Amino acid sequence: MKTEFLNKDNMILVGISIRTSNAAEADPATAKIGKIWENFFANQIFSKVKNQINEQEVISVYTNYENDYKADYTMFVGHVVSGIQEDFEELGLEAIEIPAQKYVQFTTESGAMPNVCVNAWQEIWKMENEPNSPLYQQRNYKADLEVYSMNMDPKQAIVNILIGIKE
């Protein structure tokens, strides 16, 4: 994976969320991440979000970590917006604000979804314990992002994964 350090300003997103854990995601009976993506597209959540800054970009956010990646966290799927629409709650949407922070961005090789993401995350989790990696003792567990193109081919997806790190 290609690696790059970058800073991002705070962002406001509107979309939908679930609470889960990696242990729950490992069991098809309790997995929720695939279902939130199905909901996002089946119910055309993307068309309900107003004031989108980039309609072609969908962002999933991993936040509100109970501790680290082994514990519960919130997974949010939505769009960055320039302002929150008045009727967002009536439409079944939520809003979150991601604080400005420093990230290590990992760009995956082209691959089939969801395997390209699963493989990337497994590599990222290993890096936390490797002294020469950019993540060694650096994750802040405030917010991690996956950035997708609405036009991506799910059989040849390239995903940017941004891991929040300490300043």
N, C-alpha and C positions, 0 to 999 in steps of 0.2 A: 504494500500500500504506500502511496505517496503521502508524505507528512509535511505539514506546514503550520507555523505558529501565526495566530492572528488575534486581533482584538475586535470585539463587536460591541456596538452601542446597545443600550437597553432596547427591548422589542416588546410590543404588545401583540398577542396572538388571540384569535377567536377560532373556536372549534369545539371538539369533544374530548373527554378524557375517561380513563379507567384507572383503577388501583390494582396493582398486581405485583408479582415477584418473579424472579428467574426460575425459582423452584416451581411455581404455578405454571409458568410458560413451558416447562419441560414435560408437563402432562397434558395431552390433548383434551382431557376431560375438564381441566381447570384453566386452560390457556385462554387469554382474553385479547392479546395483541392482534391476532389475525381477525378476530371478530370486530374490533374497533375499526380496522381498515375496511372490512366488508361494509360496516355501517356507514362509514365516511363516503364510500362510493355508491352503495345501493340507495342511500337516502339523499344523495347529492348535496352533502354538507357544504362542499366547496361553492355551490351556487347560492347558498344562504348567507355566506359571509360577505358583508359589504366593506368597502374602503380597503380592499386588498392592495398592498403595495406591489406585489408581483403575482398575478393570477396563475402563472405557470409553475409556481414554486409551492410545494407542500412541505411543512416542517412537522416532524414529530419531536416532542420534547420529553425527556426523562428528567423528572424533578421530584421535589419533596421526598427525597431518599430518607428512609427510616435510619439508615446507617451507611451502608455501602451497597454495591451491586448485588450482594447476597441477600439483602433484606427487601422489604416492600418499598415501592416507589409509585409515583403517578406517571402515567404515559398519556400525553396529550397530542392530538393530531389537529392541525389547523393551518391558518394562514396568518402571516404578519400583516397587521393593519395600521393605517395612519390614524385611526380613531375608532372607538367602540360604537357600534350602531345601537340606537335606543332599544330596539326590539329583540336584541340577541337572546335574552333569557326566554322570551315568549316562543322563540324558534327552537328552543332546546339546546342552545349553544352556551358555551362558557368562555370566559376571557382570562388570560393569564399575562403577567408581565415578567419578562426575563431580564434580570439586571445586566448591566454592562459587565463584561468579564473577558478574560484572556482564555483562548482555546488552543488546543492542538487539533488541527483538522486532518483527518485521514480520508483519502480518496480511494475508494475500492477499485479493483480491476473490474472489468465488465463481467457480469455473471447473471444467472437466473435468480429471481426473487422467490422466496425470501432467503435462499441460501447465501447470497452475496452478503446480506446483512448479518446473518447468524455467524458466518465464518469471520467476518470483520470484528464483531463483538468478542468472539472467543479469543482472537489475537490481541485485542485491546485489553481484555481482562488479564491475560498473561503478562502484558507489558508492565502492569502495576507492580509486579514483583521482580522485574529485571532491572538491576542497577544502571545499565547503560541506555535505558529506554527514555523517551521524553515524558512518560507518565509515572516513572518511579517516584513514589511518595508525593505526587503533584496534584492528583485529582481533588477538586474541592467539593464535589457532589452537590452543587447548587443547581446546575442545569446542563444537560448534554443534549445535543441536537442531531437529528438525521435530516438531511435536505434532499428532497426528491423533485424531479421534474414531472409535471402532469403529463408530459408527452413521452416519458421514458418507455422503452420496450421492456416489459417484465422479464423477457428472456435474455436481455443484454443490458441489464441495469448497471449504472454507475452511481454510487451514493457517496455523498460527503457526510462524514460523521465527525461532529465537533465535540470534543471532550473539554469541559470546563476545568481549568487548572488554577492553582494558586498564583497570586501576583508576584 
